[in-house]
Structure formats: structure tokens, C-alpha cells
Amino acid sequence: MSATTAAASFERFDWENPTIAVLLLLSLACALVSARLQREQRTATRPKSSTC
């Protein structure tokens, strides 16, 4: 492996990690919003006569 190939692969590695971190954080935020909206919808449709 030449020095330029090693430097290029390091730059690519340096760039992919923050991108993956941002995508993971975005997907986590979407999952949390989805779970919250689903929970609100579920509690809104529950009948008030329930004694549970």
C-alpha cells in the first residue's frame, strides 16, 4: 500500500464516522418521535370507562 492510498483511506475513514454518527442520531430521534406519537394516539383513543 502506498502512502497516498493510506492517506486516502484514512480521509475516507475520517469522513464516514461522523456521517454514520449523524445518521444514527437522526434515526434515534425519528424512533423517539414515532414512539411518542404512537403512545399519544393510543392513550387518546382509550375509553374513559376503563378501570385498569
ROSE-399090 format. One line per 10 residues: their letters; for each residue x, y negated, z negated of N, C-alpha, C. Coordinates in steps of 0.05 Angstrom, whole numbers, padded with zeros to 5 digits. Example, Ala and Ser with C-alpha at 12.3 -4.5 7.8 and 13.67 -1.06 7.14 Angstrom:
as) 00264,00114,-00156,00246,00090,-00156,00264,00066,-00156; 00257,00045,-00142,00273,00021,-00143,00258,-00001,-00157
END
This chain:
msattaaasf) 00017,00023,00000,00000,00000,00000,00018,-00025,00000; 00012,-00043,00018,00028,-00067,00020,00019,-00087,-00001; 00035,-00108,-00004,00028,-00129,-00024,00003,-00144,-00016; 00000,-00148,00010,-00024,-00163,00019,-00049,-00146,00015; -00047,-00120,00019,-00070,-00103,00015,-00078,-00102,-00015; -00058,-00101,-00032,-00063,-00101,-00061,-00075,-00127,-00070; -00065,-00149,-00059,-00076,-00175,-00066,-00105,-00178,-00056; -00110,-00168,-00032,-00137,-00170,-00021,-00157,-00153,-00037; -00148,-00129,-00045,-00166,-00112,-00061,-00170,-00124,-00089; -00150,-00137,-00100,-00154,-00150,-00126,-00173,-00173,-00124
erfdwenpti) -00172,-00189,-00103,-00190,-00211,-00099,-00219,-00201,-00095; -00222,-00179,-00081,-00248,-00167,-00077,-00259,-00157,-00104; -00242,-00144,-00119,-00249,-00134,-00146,-00257,-00157,-00164; -00243,-00179,-00163,-00248,-00202,-00179,-00275,-00215,-00172; -00282,-00213,-00147,-00307,-00225,-00137,-00331,-00208,-00143; -00328,-00181,-00142,-00351,-00164,-00145,-00361,-00162,-00174; -00343,-00163,-00193,-00352,-00161,-00221,-00371,-00183,-00230; -00365,-00208,-00225,-00384,-00229,-00233,-00411,-00226,-00218; -00409,-00217,-00193,-00434,-00214,-00177,-00451,-00192,-00189; -00438,-00170,-00196,-00453,-00148,-00209,-00465,-00157,-00236
avllllslac) -00449,-00172,-00251,-00459,-00181,-00277,-00483,-00199,-00273; -00482,-00217,-00254,-00505,-00235,-00249,-00529,-00219,-00240; -00525,-00200,-00223,-00548,-00183,-00213,-00560,-00167,-00236; -00543,-00157,-00254,-00553,-00142,-00277,-00569,-00160,-00296; -00559,-00184,-00301,-00573,-00202,-00318,-00600,-00211,-00305; -00600,-00215,-00279,-00625,-00222,-00265,-00645,-00199,-00267; -00636,-00175,-00263,-00655,-00152,-00264,-00665,-00148,-00293; -00648,-00153,-00313,-00657,-00151,-00341,-00678,-00173,-00347; -00674,-00197,-00337,-00693,-00218,-00341,-00720,-00211,-00328; -00719,-00200,-00304,-00743,-00193,-00290,-00758,-00171,-00305
alvsarlqre) -00743,-00152,-00315,-00755,-00130,-00330,-00769,-00140,-00356; -00756,-00159,-00370,-00767,-00170,-00394,-00793,-00186,-00388; -00792,-00202,-00367,-00816,-00217,-00359,-00838,-00198,-00351; -00832,-00178,-00336,-00852,-00159,-00328,-00865,-00145,-00352; -00848,-00136,-00371,-00859,-00123,-00395,-00876,-00141,-00411; -00868,-00166,-00413,-00884,-00185,-00429,-00911,-00191,-00415; -00910,-00195,-00389,-00936,-00199,-00375,-00954,-00175,-00377; -00943,-00152,-00374,-00959,-00127,-00376,-00971,-00125,-00404; -00955,-00131,-00424,-00965,-00129,-00452,-00987,-00150,-00457; -00984,-00174,-00447,-01005,-00194,-00450,-01030,-00186,-00436
qrtatrpkss) -01028,-00174,-00412,-01051,-00165,-00397,-01065,-00142,-00412; -01049,-00124,-00423,-01061,-00102,-00438,-01076,-00111,-00463; -01064,-00129,-00478,-01077,-00139,-00502,-01101,-00157,-00496; -01101,-00170,-00473,-01124,-00187,-00466,-01148,-00171,-00458; -01144,-00147,-00448,-01167,-00131,-00439,-01176,-00111,-00460; -01163,-00110,-00483,-01171,-00092,-00505,-01197,-00102,-00517; -01217,-00085,-00521,-01242,-00094,-00534,-01238,-00102,-00563; -01253,-00122,-00572,-01250,-00132,-00599,-01262,-00112,-00620; -01280,-00094,-00611,-01293,-00076,-00630,-01274,-00053,-00638; -01251,-00052,-00627,-01232,-00031,-00634,-01222,-00034,-00663
tc) -01222,-00012,-00678,-01214,-00013,-00706,-01186,-00002,-00711; -01171,00002,-00690,-01144,00014,-00693,-01125,-00005,-00706
END
